[in-house]
């Protein structure tokens, strides 16, 4: 077995995950910088949410078509297109003169995000031997969180370079996108895709480089036998594949894939990652500290994803899911009650400092005087009082600064609860969803099946990210994070009762065990 070849190929392909994570999370700094596009374009809660979540809309569309397109044109070709899309989104969002161009740039990146999310783990699963597959597929999630972490680092170091700081934060993405495109030139096509298209000799050559002559012949013969069996049994059209996907024989694996893909996002992780700076800045720690705390979250994500890679082929998929989801539930519960214990009081000193910072806001001093020295025990009540005092337009500009100045909260508790939440996500449902999606389905249906589950995942992600600013304003921090805690509890019960274990089985063994014919 040529472990170095498998590792090289997997790491290069997983760079799509790096760009995915960077593209998705770099927005957190662009939202909360002193000269953010939110202030420049005067966005309300809906447009803040949409400027973040619009990426997920096009990633949803990409997830629907990426699998079937890769079945037709090849995994590698689709990945090379995603590299080009990431280049374009970095440039376009950096130079955007208005919110329309900004959103178009984000949506172009969404196509790259959706395709990478589907095709990278699929490719890695198709080239990796059974005993390495869980770890190798998890490299994609590792690269996603590495991208997230470096986005937070990049935001931290670019936060004070002037009025164009958010443009630099977004534009630097183009650099690794160029590198990704170049490195993909040195990666072979997926051997299972080549076999599926009838290129048996080419498939054998790629597989031989990965696992050696004897094992490669066994793998390719088994794959070809399955493909021949599929040809005799089923049509290869998309409609027939979808019909088979929803057949009784695939009910278990489809249910597991769709439900776990949904709960990966319904537990709120993208809201926590995309709006990390906003969440921390509203605890009163200051903007520089909020950027640094986002970096800590990124490093936590990275470290515990490494833990998942180490454990996934030792402990197994199901035990990690149960442990991780239980920990997420506990962390989210602590986070919710941490915010519930907060109080909000605007003092004379607060009013003076905020009025000086927002001197362009006419009459702000007098408006804030109407709520001076009043203590609020609910963040929703405080935000409503602030909105009524200063008016809707001023509220958009001053809200985060006033909340940060007025809040009294145990900031360390919030930080540690967020660290726990992200850590348990990263060691379990974060990477394991993509491992399971890449493993559970037969080769003939893998593309369309992963696209179907990915569609559910993406719709859930869009919903969470889009409504998060609205939830914080109108439901409050406590209710918002308790909803995510409830989702984690339900997902844990489902994993305990329904999710099968696939550790140590080849893709063909998994098909024989869990797929009815």
VOGU-3710 file (C-alpha; in Angstrom, 3 decimals, decimal comma):
1> xxxxxxxxxx> 0,000/0,000/0,000  1,329/3,412/-1,017  0,200/5,508/1,936  2,131/8,574/0,780  0,305/8,559/-2,583  -3,094/8,162/-0,903  -2,270/10,921/1,583  -1,007/13,296/-1,127  -4,061/12,828/-3,324  -6,459/13,100/-0,386
11> xxxxxxxxxx> -4,808/16,268/0,931  -4,871/17,948/-2,474  -8,510/17,063/-3,099  -9,377/18,144/0,447  -8,035/21,636/-0,314  -11,523/22,170/-1,685  -12,635/21,782/1,922  -10,059/24,391/2,982  -11,456/26,914/0,500  -14,988/25,995/1,533
21> xxxxxxxxxx> -14,208/26,703/5,185  -12,318/29,907/4,406  -15,000/31,228/2,053  -17,812/30,468/4,466  -16,198/31,822/7,654  -14,189/34,843/6,508  -17,512/36,700/6,406  -17,574/36,785/10,231  -14,809/39,391/10,299  -16,213/41,359/7,377
31> xxxxxxxxxx> -19,526/41,708/9,237  -18,054/42,924/12,515  -15,123/45,111/11,465  -15,273/48,821/12,344  -15,677/49,605/8,643  -17,804/46,583/7,716  -19,823/46,263/4,536  -22,888/46,056/6,792  -22,374/49,690/7,778  -21,193/50,783/4,340
41> xxxxxxxxxx> -24,281/49,370/2,631  -26,626/50,179/5,601  -28,068/46,670/5,930  -30,910/45,588/8,228  -31,231/42,145/9,892  -32,725/40,529/6,790  -29,981/41,748/4,461  -27,255/40,933/6,975  -28,606/37,392/7,110  -29,016/37,181/3,343
51> xxxxxxxxxx> -25,533/38,542/2,614  -24,211/35,640/4,691  -26,697/32,927/3,734  -26,914/33,667/-0,027  -23,800/31,542/-0,430  -25,807/28,604/0,876  -28,571/29,113/-1,703  -26,239/28,486/-4,614  -24,375/25,787/-2,710  -27,752/24,039/-2,420
61> xxxxxxxxxx> -28,172/24,161/-6,178  -24,601/22,939/-6,623  -25,233/20,023/-4,283  -28,243/18,992/-6,375  -26,252/18,805/-9,591  -22,642/18,180/-8,491  -23,064/14,433/-7,980  -24,767/13,700/-11,312  -22,442/16,110/-13,165  -19,402/14,386/-11,647
71> xxxxxxxxxx> -20,886/11,015/-12,634  -20,913/12,231/-16,223  -17,770/14,374/-16,521  -15,548/13,077/-13,716  -14,796/13,979/-10,107  -11,512/15,729/-10,953  -12,997/18,000/-13,627  -15,710/19,213/-11,282  -13,140/19,944/-8,573  -11,070/22,026/-11,010
81> xxxxxxxxxx> -14,128/24,106/-11,818  -14,694/24,729/-8,100  -11,148/26,113/-7,836  -11,975/28,661/-10,545  -15,196/29,623/-8,768  -13,321/30,281/-5,525  -10,897/32,556/-7,409  -13,775/34,589/-8,836  -15,653/34,995/-5,546  -12,540/36,282/-3,759
91> xxxxxxxxxx> -11,984/39,003/-6,352  -15,618/39,991/-6,832  -16,536/40,374/-3,165  -13,339/42,348/-2,526  -14,083/44,959/-5,200  -17,884/45,072/-4,736  -19,160/48,684/-5,029  -22,630/47,807/-3,714  -24,563/45,031/-2,008  -25,814/43,598/-5,330
101> xxxxxxxxxx> -22,316/42,880/-6,648  -21,293/41,653/-3,197  -24,133/39,120/-3,104  -23,422/37,971/-6,679  -19,813/37,334/-5,658  -20,921/35,384/-2,583  -23,343/33,322/-4,643  -20,661/32,394/-7,180  -18,599/31,125/-4,250  -21,616/29,120/-3,153
111> xxxxxxxxxx> -21,394/26,981/-6,278  -17,814/26,122/-5,323  -18,812/25,403/-1,725  -21,626/23,039/-2,697  -19,602/21,144/-5,280  -16,590/20,797/-2,970  -18,741/19,596/-0,106  -20,121/16,768/-2,231  -17,311/15,760/-4,569  -14,179/15,962/-2,388
121> xxxxxxxxxx> -15,274/13,333/0,186  -16,743/11,198/-2,594  -13,434/11,176/-4,488  -11,404/10,410/-1,355  -13,718/7,537/-0,391  -13,385/6,070/-3,873  -9,576/5,986/-3,844  -8,920/5,023/-0,192  -8,677/1,430/1,142  -11,241/0,430/3,772
131> xxxxxxxxxx> -8,953/0,661/6,804  -7,850/4,206/5,905  -11,075/5,513/4,430  -12,579/7,066/7,561  -9,397/8,979/8,326  -8,827/10,052/4,733  -12,404/11,271/4,210  -12,124/13,138/7,509  -9,194/15,054/6,000  -11,792/16,988/4,039
141> xxxxxxxxxx> -13,455/18,101/7,275  -9,995/18,820/8,708  -9,276/21,107/5,787  -12,659/22,770/6,194  -11,852/23,659/9,790  -8,293/24,616/8,827  -9,838/27,035/6,339  -12,145/28,334/9,064  -9,226/28,782/11,466  -7,043/30,591/8,945
151> xxxxxxxxxx> -9,974/32,827/8,005  -10,235/33,888/11,656  -6,458/34,438/11,833  -6,532/36,412/8,596  -9,408/38,544/9,867  -7,547/39,203/13,120  -4,401/40,452/11,376  -6,308/42,509/8,785  -8,812/44,057/11,217  -7,048/47,420/11,643
161> xxxxxxxxxx> -5,651/48,219/8,202  -8,233/50,914/7,450  -11,608/51,408/5,820  -10,965/48,653/3,289  -10,183/45,989/5,891  -13,191/43,843/5,024  -12,242/43,916/1,325  -8,790/42,515/2,097  -10,338/39,878/4,382  -12,462/38,584/1,510
171> xxxxxxxxxx> -9,978/39,053/-1,334  -7,110/36,932/0,012  -9,140/33,787/-0,733  -8,068/33,972/-4,376  -4,472/33,040/-3,483  -5,127/29,473/-2,176  -7,723/29,013/-4,948  -4,990/29,422/-7,581  -2,782/26,934/-5,704  -5,666/24,429/-5,533
181> xxxxxxxxxx> -6,200/24,586/-9,291  -2,501/23,992/-9,989  -2,207/21,043/-7,570  -5,287/19,335/-9,020  -3,377/18,996/-12,293  -1,216/16,372/-10,559  -4,155/14,317/-9,207  -5,547/11,303/-11,151  -9,213/10,715/-11,808  -11,159/8,574/-9,318
191> xxxxxxxxxx> -10,513/4,871/-10,057  -14,110/3,895/-9,329  -15,382/6,589/-11,712  -12,971/5,363/-14,384  -14,205/1,796/-13,845  -17,813/2,950/-13,984  -17,089/4,552/-17,387  -15,432/1,393/-18,710  -11,796/2,504/-18,408  -10,744/-0,606/-16,527
201> xxxxxxxxxx> -7,030/-0,361/-17,340  -6,812/3,272/-16,259  -8,783/2,463/-13,123  -6,412/-0,379/-12,299  -3,358/1,838/-12,823  -4,656/4,470/-10,376  -5,687/1,832/-7,843  -2,335/0,063/-8,222  -0,518/3,266/-7,275  -2,690/3,429/-4,151
211> xxxxxxxxxx> -2,813/-0,163/-2,847  -0,427/-2,298/-4,943  -0,984/-4,859/-7,728  -2,771/-7,671/-5,895  -5,142/-5,524/-3,870  -5,821/-3,306/-6,894  -6,876/-6,288/-9,030  -9,189/-7,512/-6,274  -10,719/-4,046/-5,801  -11,203/-3,366/-9,511
221> xxxxxxxxxx> -12,624/-6,850/-10,194  -15,129/-6,356/-7,374  -16,054/-2,892/-8,619  -16,465/-4,129/-12,205  -18,603/-7,041/-11,036  -20,874/-4,650/-9,153  -21,075/-2,328/-12,155  -21,993/-5,200/-14,493  -24,627/-6,326/-12,033  -25,997/-2,794/-11,915
231> xxxxxxxxxx> -26,128/-2,566/-15,704  -28,207/-5,721/-15,868  -30,545/-4,478/-13,170  -31,007/-0,747/-13,525  -31,025/2,111/-16,010  -28,389/4,795/-15,450  -30,670/7,812/-16,069  -31,105/10,333/-13,259  -34,833/9,606/-12,990  -34,241/5,867/-12,614
241> xxxxxxxxxx> -31,474/6,499/-10,077  -33,793/8,690/-8,006  -36,527/6,068/-8,253  -34,136/3,397/-6,987  -32,787/5,716/-4,283  -36,276/6,000/-2,777  -36,983/2,275/-3,086  -37,622/0,131/0,041  -34,194/-1,529/-0,194  -32,452/1,799/0,348
251> xxxxxxxxxx> -34,858/3,160/2,957  -32,507/2,663/5,928  -29,387/4,220/4,410  -31,339/7,097/2,837  -33,079/7,861/6,132  -29,783/7,827/8,018  -28,082/10,035/5,424  -30,858/12,617/5,213  -31,537/12,845/8,951  -27,879/13,078/9,993
261> xxxxxxxxxx> -27,187/15,616/7,213  -30,103/17,717/8,480  -29,061/17,642/12,124  -25,455/18,532/11,335  -26,758/21,992/10,414  -29,915/22,177/12,561  -27,705/22,136/15,674  -26,624/25,654/14,633  -22,917/25,253/13,968  -22,787/27,567/10,958
271> xxxxxxxxxx> -24,499/30,344/12,890  -21,869/29,990/15,617  -18,988/29,994/13,120  -20,239/32,627/10,662  -21,349/35,045/13,383  -18,635/34,224/15,941  -17,275/37,773/16,088  -20,772/39,211/16,533  -21,603/36,772/19,340  -18,406/37,470/21,265
281> xxxxxxxxxx> -18,435/41,243/20,730  -21,909/41,391/22,294  -20,551/39,919/25,541  -18,668/43,167/26,153  -15,110/41,876/25,653  -14,246/44,468/23,007  -13,793/44,089/19,262  -10,113/43,046/19,309  -10,842/40,410/21,970  -13,842/39,141/20,001
291> xxxxxxxxxx> -11,609/38,600/16,950  -9,106/36,707/19,128  -11,853/34,584/20,702  -12,995/33,671/17,180  -9,420/32,518/16,523  -9,625/30,329/19,659  -12,839/28,793/18,338  -11,145/28,098/15,019  -8,193/26,404/16,724  -10,577/24,334/18,861
301> xxxxxxxxxx> -12,363/23,216/15,710  -9,045/22,238/14,161  -7,686/20,327/17,180  -10,833/18,275/17,721  -11,185/17,487/14,027  -7,717/15,944/14,321  -9,070/13,976/17,276  -11,938/12,719/15,089  -9,516/11,610/12,372  -7,553/9,661/14,973
311> xxxxxxxxxx> -10,637/8,031/16,509  -13,038/7,467/13,616  -11,401/4,218/12,414  -10,591/3,074/15,966  -13,676/3,880/18,020  -16,125/3,880/15,114  -18,663/6,272/13,613  -21,637/5,592/15,884  -19,919/5,902/19,307  -18,321/9,196/18,255
321> xxxxxxxxxx> -21,699/10,529/17,134  -23,331/9,693/20,461  -20,487/11,174/22,533  -20,255/14,316/20,406  -23,971/15,052/20,249  -24,332/14,541/24,008  -21,510/17,026/24,576  -23,073/19,512/22,161  -26,369/19,328/24,043  -24,669/20,032/27,383
331> xxxxxxxxxx> -22,524/22,866/25,983  -25,464/24,550/24,252  -27,533/24,311/27,427  -24,759/25,999/29,431  -24,408/28,641/26,703  -28,139/29,352/26,779  -28,297/29,787/30,558  -25,113/31,868/30,473  -26,883/34,375/28,239  -30,083/34,135/30,295
341> xxxxxxxxxx> -28,186/35,296/33,407  -27,033/38,503/31,671  -28,339/41,958/32,570  -28,222/45,173/30,517  -27,791/48,707/31,891  -26,853/51,843/29,902  -24,811/54,209/32,091  -23,817/57,845/31,661  -20,283/56,771/30,676  -21,732/54,381/28,073
351> xxxxxxxxxx> -23,821/57,152/26,569  -20,830/59,523/26,353  -18,502/57,000/24,660  -21,145/55,746/22,211  -22,240/59,278/21,298  -18,603/60,208/20,605  -18,097/57,167/18,361  -21,325/57,738/16,443  -21,219/61,528/16,337  -22,869/61,506/12,914
361> xxxxxxxxxx> -26,045/60,082/14,469  -28,008/63,237/15,289  -29,578/63,359/18,769  -28,193/59,970/19,837  -27,130/61,258/23,255  -30,631/62,446/24,137  -32,211/59,281/22,780  -30,005/57,022/24,907  -30,807/59,129/27,972  -34,353/57,730/27,842
371> xxxxxxxxxx> -33,069/54,279/28,863  -30,189/55,415/31,111  -29,748/53,462/34,368  -32,631/51,125/33,584  -31,670/47,481/34,139  -33,073/44,862/31,760  -32,895/41,134/32,534  -33,863/40,087/29,014  -31,829/40,815/25,902  -35,026/40,945/23,831
381> xxxxxxxxxx> -36,565/43,561/26,121  -33,357/45,596/26,046  -33,144/45,503/22,243  -36,785/46,536/21,913  -36,231/49,437/24,332  -33,110/50,502/22,419  -34,920/50,288/19,079  -37,774/52,423/20,401  -35,337/54,948/21,887  -33,081/55,569/18,877
391> xxxxxxxxxx> -35,229/54,554/15,897  -34,785/51,705/13,430  -32,088/53,303/11,266  -29,804/54,321/14,152  -30,474/50,992/15,856  -28,771/49,125/12,981  -25,608/51,184/13,429  -25,293/51,318/17,219  -26,913/48,067/18,396  -23,775/45,934/18,793
401> xxxxxxxxxx> -21,796/48,710/20,479  -24,582/49,564/22,920  -25,164/45,910/23,824  -21,449/45,365/24,363  -21,259/48,439/26,614  -24,420/47,714/28,602  -24,162/43,955/29,204  -23,112/42,340/32,462  -22,328/38,680/31,830  -19,900/35,901/32,696
411> xxxxxxxxxx> -17,851/36,142/29,501  -15,590/33,232/30,446  -18,617/30,943/30,782  -19,783/31,938/27,298  -16,315/31,353/25,841  -15,883/27,925/27,460  -19,409/26,849/26,472  -18,718/27,877/22,860  -15,404/26,004/22,933  -17,167/22,874/24,207
421> xxxxxxxxxx> -19,916/23,188/21,615  -17,474/23,513/18,714  -15,136/20,816/20,110  -17,869/18,189/20,378  -19,174/19,114/16,915  -15,692/18,843/15,398  -14,973/15,408/16,888  -18,277/13,894/15,844  -21,112/15,003/13,599  -18,949/17,531/11,728
431> xxxxxxxxxx> -16,722/15,022/9,906  -18,736/11,833/10,413  -21,681/13,021/8,323  -19,442/13,158/5,255  -17,803/9,836/6,080  -21,221/8,158/6,270  -22,523/9,837/3,122  -19,465/8,666/1,194  -19,819/5,091/2,533  -23,482/4,156/2,718
441> xxxxxxxxxx> -24,573/4,193/-0,927  -23,745/1,872/-3,868  -21,310/3,225/-6,481  -24,066/3,468/-9,101  -26,101/5,795/-6,856  -23,400/7,546/-4,842  -23,431/10,775/-6,842  -27,192/11,341/-6,825  -27,553/10,040/-3,245  -24,943/12,365/-1,774
451> xxxxxxxxxx> -26,454/15,256/-3,720  -29,867/14,454/-2,235  -28,572/14,347/1,348  -26,383/17,374/0,641  -29,440/19,282/-0,526  -31,132/18,679/2,826  -27,939/19,699/4,618  -27,664/22,878/2,590  -31,291/23,925/3,040  -30,915/23,479/6,800
461> xxxxxxxxxx> -27,662/25,480/6,723  -29,272/28,318/4,754  -32,215/28,487/7,125  -30,007/28,587/10,225  -27,678/31,260/8,866  -30,436/33,396/7,318  -32,640/33,643/10,419  -29,894/33,821/13,069  -29,716/37,664/13,237  -33,523/37,774/13,420
471> xxxxxxxxxx> -33,579/35,088/16,139  -31,127/37,021/18,305  -33,172/40,197/17,950  -36,662/38,780/18,455  -36,237/35,454/20,289  -33,070/36,240/22,197  -29,849/34,354/22,855  -31,356/31,952/25,409  -34,170/30,691/23,186  -31,980/30,549/20,069
481> xxxxxxxxxx> -29,297/28,369/21,614  -31,851/26,198/23,456  -33,426/25,372/20,085  -30,021/24,163/18,913  -29,612/22,153/22,143  -32,949/20,426/21,493  -31,822/19,549/17,962  -28,630/17,999/19,371  -30,631/15,900/21,843  -32,934/14,562/19,108
491> xxxxxxxxxx> -29,951/13,801/16,851  -28,250/11,906/19,685  -31,303/9,704/20,230  -31,562/9,026/16,491  -27,877/8,066/16,323  -28,271/5,708/19,252  -31,316/3,953/17,824  -30,905/4,027/14,030  -27,421/4,850/12,708  -25,459/1,707/11,624
501> xxxxxxxxxx> -21,735/1,154/12,166  -19,578/1,012/9,007  -16,090/0,909/10,543  -13,636/-1,433/8,789  -15,937/-2,476/5,934  -15,197/-1,976/2,241  -17,730/0,031/0,238  -18,926/-3,179/-1,407  -19,309/-4,930/1,984  -21,364/-1,982/3,262
511> xxxxxxx> -23,620/-2,278/0,226  -24,181/-6,015/0,807  -24,849/-5,462/4,533  -27,135/-2,426/4,587  -28,663/-2,161/1,103  -31,535/-4,426/0,182  -31,775/-5,701/-3,399
//
